[in-house]
Amino acid sequence: MPTQKTEKKSTPARRKAKETTFRGIPASPGIAIGRVHFLRADSSEVMPRKIAPYEVEPEIKRLERAIKQTRAAMTESRERAIEMAGETVGRIFDAHLLILEDEEFQKEVRSRILREQFGTEFIVYDTMERTIELMEKQKGELFRERAADVRDVRAQLLRFLQGNEKSAPKGPDEPSVLVAPGLSPTNTLHIDKERIHGIAIDLGGATSHTAILARSLEIPAVVGLGNFSTRAKEGQTIILNGNSGKVLLAPTTASLKEYRAKRKRYQKFQSELAGLCELPSETRDGHAVELHGNIELPHEVESVLSHGGSGVGLFRSEYLFLTRGTSPDEEEQFEAYKKAADALWPRPITIRTFDLGGDKLHPGLHAQAERNPFLGWRAIRVSLSHPDLFRTQLRAILRASVKKNVRIMFPLIASLWEVRKVKQALKNVMKELRREGIPFDEEIPVGIMIEVPSAVIIADVLAPEVDFFSIGTNDLIMYTLAVDRGNEMVSDYYRAHHPAVLRLIRDTVQRGHDAGIPVGICGEIAADPLSTVLLIGLGLDELSVSPGEIPEIKKIIRSISSADCKTVAQKALELSTAADVSRLLEKEMKVRFADLPIWFTSER
């Protein structure tokens, strides 16, 4: 008996879980601490139920009634999303309605009920499962999003068919972090913020529907965590850092103490930074640095302004494409661009033409499978090969430029002929609008993104052709170091502070300034507090970051002189490794900003 008792105490189930660290994609800022709470959505298969011939008609009527109820629920969700986050987010639910209302889908379900004589639940489940499987076999984040949309529609339709429409999943009784393989827009929209303090999911990217909605709800979120949901257990303690993408499962007492302090400092710091909103973004010696926001949705302009941004340095227009199953028409684009431009006026807004392809495929483009999509058909190459799509977007942007605060920017430029080709397309559209008597900014500034090494090498040739450069460091680092940052096997090789990357940034700035044009930067390095002093020292005229990161970067800019920034940058350029540069920057920051609590946002 004593032996048996000892063995029972030593079983793994009774040992205290060891702290485990996971890393995903930061999707919505903030720090959450609580218990794991699982949401198991649409995971159980519906088994076939044979029906008699006389039951066929009642089953079809049940289907029609459930479709009507689901339509009403989706419309309500759409209105709630628009109220919370704007019209563009509401289009997520437009896409759901299109799936539900698809005539071919409804026709197939009715036909199969009649032909196979199985219950409606199974026919709906099986029909949509085939679509989900087909989409999940395709490459690209967008197809996975579409599969998730179909799964969300199916879950709602099945709830009404099964009479469970009023039974929402039971929520937690204490502060929790919601954990799931994936999270539908519908479930995200109806999260109880009083209990759910964070979101951790296996799938998704920074531009996924879940990420967009989490940011709108201001709930800290980390996505793209791989198999995290299979490793966590209901009720386990969890720490989630939506600023860095780090998640701790079963944290130690020391980690809990550390992150509670970080969360407190983060909240206090965010409150203190609010006072900086009306102050200019300039160094102690009066050197002005334009501090802009990156946005994906028109309503995010409000966040840029409330956080003290002086404009929008990057409007990722492709989200108008990715929230739907079809291409947005001219009027829809015009309304989105005009809404953002009007809300910012007279501050500038830079609209980037569609950066599609790569990991942002769209079914409407009919793209062929590529062995390496990041080196293939993407960004400006897609636009140039779809002249009607490109023309429609250029018309919409020009029409929205009438107040003269809109800039237009073309992505992934690698050669001079591309610049001349897009400028000619722009001139052709301008001629059309003049003939039609439609006003626009005749002198709209035109810029290009510097994202590939070839563009840096010929920057002296490109600069006289355009009005500004914007360095997209996310892709520039990838192409320079030959590293796919989404590939965990080589993620350690992706180094923003690599000497080659710093030299490319320096050279781009010099070539731009030699031609008399400003040079900005809109990649993730711009939002890294550790890099702010370095980038100013390298001569960048504009930093464009996520709206929530503007106050922290402004605080750093206002706390140092431009001369000190140049000294730090020169030291960094003399170093031989990325690790040496990072160590230098960390040392300089800790010495110069000992009283600035920026370190809670990072995991150094």
Salt bridges, closest charged atoms under 4 A:
ASP42 OD2 - ARG154 NH2 2.93
GLU59 OE1 - ARG49 NH2 3.46
GLU59 OE1 - ARG62 NH2 2.99
GLU64 OE2 - ARG110 NE 3.64
GLU87 OE2 - ARG78 NH2 2.79
ASP94 OD1 - ARG78 NE 2.50
GLU101 OE2 - ARG71 NE 2.31
GLU116 OE2 - ARG112 NE 2.85
GLU116 OE2 - ARG115 NH2 3.54
GLU121 OE1 - ARG49 NH2 3.64
GLU121 OE1 - ARG62 NH2 2.88
ASP126 OD2 - ARG112 NH2 2.80
ASP126 OD2 - ARG130 NH2 2.99
GLU129 OE1 - ARG154 NH1 2.65
GLU136 OE2 - ARG151 NH2 2.90
GLU141 OE1 - ARG144 NH2 3.01
GLU145 OE1 - HIS209 ND1 3.29
ASP149 OD1 - HIS96 NE2 3.05
ASP149 OD2 - ARG146 NH1 2.82
ASP149 OD1 - HIS209 ND1 3.41
ASP152 OD2 - HIS96 ND1 3.79
ASP173 OD2 - LYS170 NZ 3.66
GLU234 OE2 - HIS37 ND1 3.36
GLU258 OE2 - LYS262 NZ 3.47
GLU272 OE2 - LYS268 NZ 2.47
GLU290 OE1 - HIS292 NE2 3.27
GLU296 OE2 - ARG215 NH2 3.27
GLU318 OE2 - ARG352 NH2 2.63
GLU318 OE2 - LYS360 NZ 3.41
GLU330 OE1 - ARG395 NE 2.80
GLU330 OE2 - ARG399 NH1 2.83
GLU331 OE2 - ARG399 NH1 2.76
GLU332 OE2 - ARG91 NE 2.98
GLU332 OE2 - ARG324 NH1 2.49
ASP342 OD2 - LYS338 NZ 2.71
ASP342 OD1 - LYS403 NZ 3.59
ASP355 OD2 - ARG352 NH1 3.70
ASP355 OD2 - LYS360 NZ 3.61
ASP355 OD1 - ARG378 NH2 3.44
GLU432 OE2 - ARG391 NE 2.89
GLU432 OE1 - ARG395 NH1 3.01
GLU436 OE1 - ARG395 NH2 2.92
ASP441 OD1 - LYS404 NZ 3.41
GLU442 OE1 - ARG434 NH2 2.80
GLU465 OE2 - ARG420 NH2 3.24
GLU465 OE1 - LYS423 NZ 3.20
ASP475 OD2 - ARG378 NH2 3.10
ASP507 OD1 - ARG506 NE 3.06
GLU524 OE2 - ARG485 NH1 3.15
ASP528 OD1 - ARG604 NH2 3.05
ASP541 OD2 - HIS513 NE2 2.72
GLU542 OE2 - HIS292 ND1 3.37
GLU542 OE1 - ARG407 NH2 3.15
ASP564 OD2 - ARG592 NH1 3.35
ASP580 OD1 - ARG583 NH2 2.57
GLU586 OE2 - LYS590 NZ 3.14
GLU588 OE2 - LYS571 NZ 3.39
GLU588 OE1 - ARG592 NE 2.78
GLU603 OE1 - LYS246 NZ 3.62
GLU603 OE1 - LYS262 NZ 3.57
